[in-house]
């Protein structure tokens, strides 16, 4: 544990030389052999066995980190109907606004912060999210706790997707699958704790507090230390290179001849790293936003609309036969949603389908069915509705995981610098969280309009 921390934070951590930079870029060329499950050196025997063991340990580490990072939001989501009775969509707005702002802003400045410090921030925020959520008798404590939970999910996702740029590409899928599994684990444990504590949701939430301590243990103990060190070295080296490019541009502006002489050099540098001609914000608006964020935003917006808008609305309207009464109704909805999210995310390990606009279109089709159910009810049994929730979660699970994979794969194939790939991958969750904001707002709207204009249907519950 101490070895990684001391090497990252020590005063004598050397910056990579020019030769080391070339070696770092060569890692991109080796990625294809990693995808085939063989070390790039072509080694066999003990070396190959050791490589596979390391890969397996790293994938397990990212899987666990995905669970822990997403767990606060899954617990809060399971308790949303109890914490925000009658305004369930408020949970979605509190969490998603915090997550969307965090996801958008963090990659623009976080490269100035060491990785160890980022992990500590994520860990402390996780602990506080569970504690503050249960404070007070109104909605202030739960609202602040929900905001912190959204921050943890967004900040942690940005952090570990950026770190994954220095590991095997399959760790991206492992992390996304872990996040998906938390949507099964969180609700299942919460339902069990609620039964044990006789529906006292504050007690049930506090039981999750020890899970927050898993994150620093995985970071400092389980993950391969060399890749963590490489990530920190690359972060520092990228800062130096970027500062030099800006300094050279300022110096060149004072002499037109120098500008002309160095134009081609600067142009080449801009294509491989950040500098005067290629800024982080420019890359975001020109490439990341239209190609990756927008389709995922569409997909997750539809899912959030169904989960926090249509699901509690149908519960209030007593729309289905044989539906359980009380909070268990919504908890089962979310459990089915989360189970499908995990399963579809996990399938990407065996077969990815990174045509991300198709996931968005599939979710829009699901939403259209749900809206039709409001005005022309054709799903009458609760079991059928659970299948519908399963489909909703499955589409968003596949969309999120395949989007993250596509970002990593596209920037690797372009031969981008490590810092550029890490920046792009850290935005993998923005469409997810921004879609939650929009979907949460629409969910509140449909819940209020349905309560005012649609009559309760005469179906008996259990």
C-alpha positions, 0 to 999 in steps of 0.5 A: 500500500505504501509503495505506490503512494510513496512513489507517486507522492515522492519528491524525486519522481522523475518525469519521463524523458523523450525516449520514454515518451516514445515508449509510451506512444508505442504502448498504443501500437501494442494494444492490438496484441493485448486485445488478442490476449497475448503480451506484445512481446510474444512471450510464452510460459511463466511470463505469459502466465504472469501477464494473464494473472495481472490482467485478471487482477486488474480487471477484478479491481476495476470491477470492484471500483465500478461497484463501489463508485456507483453504490451510493447512487444505487442506494439513494435511488432505491430509497428515493420513493421514501426520501422524496415521497410524492416528488420522486423526480427530485432525487433524479435532479439533485443527483444528476445535476451534481453528476453532470456538472462534475463530469463536465468540469472535472476533466478540464482542470483535474490534470493538475491534481495527483491521482492519489488526491483524487482517490481521497476526495472520492473516498471522503465524499462517499462516506459523507454521502451515506451520513448526510443522507439520513440527517434531518426530518425534511428533504434537506439532508437527503437532498445534500446526501443525494448531491454527494452521491451524484458527485461520487459517481461522476467524479469516480467514473471520470477518475477511473476511466482516465486511469484505465487509459494506462491499463488493458482496454478491457478494464473499461468494460470491467469498470462499466460492468461493475457499475452495472452490477451495483444496480443489482447489488444496491437494491437487493441489499437495500430491500433486505436491510429494509426488511431487517429494520422494519422499513426504517430507511435511515437505518438501512442506508447507514449499513452501507457505510463500510462499503466506502472503505473498499475504494482506497484498499483497492487503489493502494493494494489490488491495482498494479502499481506500475500502471498507477505510477505511469499514469502519474508520470504521464500526467506530470510530463503532459503538464510540462509539454503543454506549458512548453508549447504555450511558451513557444507560441508566445515567444514565436509571436514576437518574431514572424520568421520564427512563426513560419519556421516552426509552424509545421512543428507546432502543427504536428505537436497539436495533433498528438497532444494538447497545446495552443492549437488543440485545447481540451475544451475544443476537443470536447465540443468538436469531437466528444460532444457530438460523437459520444455524449449526445447519443448516450444522453438520449439513451439515459434521458429516456431511461431516467424518464421511465424509472423516476417518472413513469414507474412511480406514476403507474404505482400512484395510479394503481395501474397493474394487477397483482402489484405489491403495495408500498415502497416494495413496488418501486424497489422491485422496479429498480431491481429489475432495471438494475439487473438488466443494466448489469447483464447487458453491460457484462455481455460487452466483455464477450461481444461489444456492439459500439453502434451507440446511436442504435442504443439511443433509438432503442431507448426512444422506442421503449419510452414511446411504449411507456407513454402509450401505457399512460393514455391507452393501458394495454399492460395490465399485470405487474409481471409484464411491467417488470419485463418492461423495466428489464428492457429499459435497464438493459438498453441503458446498460448496453448503451453506457458500456459500449459508449465507454468502450468506443471512446477508448477504442477510437482514441487508441486507434488514432494513436493519440497521446496518453493524456489525450486518451485519458481526457477523452475517456474521462468524459465517458460518463457525461452523456449518462449524467446529463441524460439523467438531469433532463430525464429527471426533470421530465419525470417530475413533470409527467408525475405531476401532470398524471396526478392532476389529470389521470384517474386512479385505476381500479386494480387491486394490489397485493 
